[in-house]
Amino acid sequence: MGYFNSIYNSGLGHRAVAVYRCLQDHANAEGRCWLSMNTIAAELHLSRATVKRALDDLCREGYVQREHRWRENGSLSSNMYRIL
């Protein structure tokens, strides 16, 4: 089984796997995407809090890297996620 399929045997919950697949579906050729947590939550019919926990789990386990992005006025924009 390849790395792509290792997410299913990772011990992560099904919501984290769903979030991972959502990020994969929206990622560009470099494995990056800029979805907001609200967008992910709406697409997967999950709460924003559940998406945040799933993203935290994915980052902690090394499946996803999160980079905070900022607008010119200094406010926080959507995060950039990179599939590892």
Secondary structure, DSSP 8 states (H G I E B T S, - for coil): --HHHHGGGS---HHHHHHHHHHHHH--TTSEE---HHHHHHHHT--HHHHHHHHHHHHHTTSEEEE--B-TTS-B---EEEE-
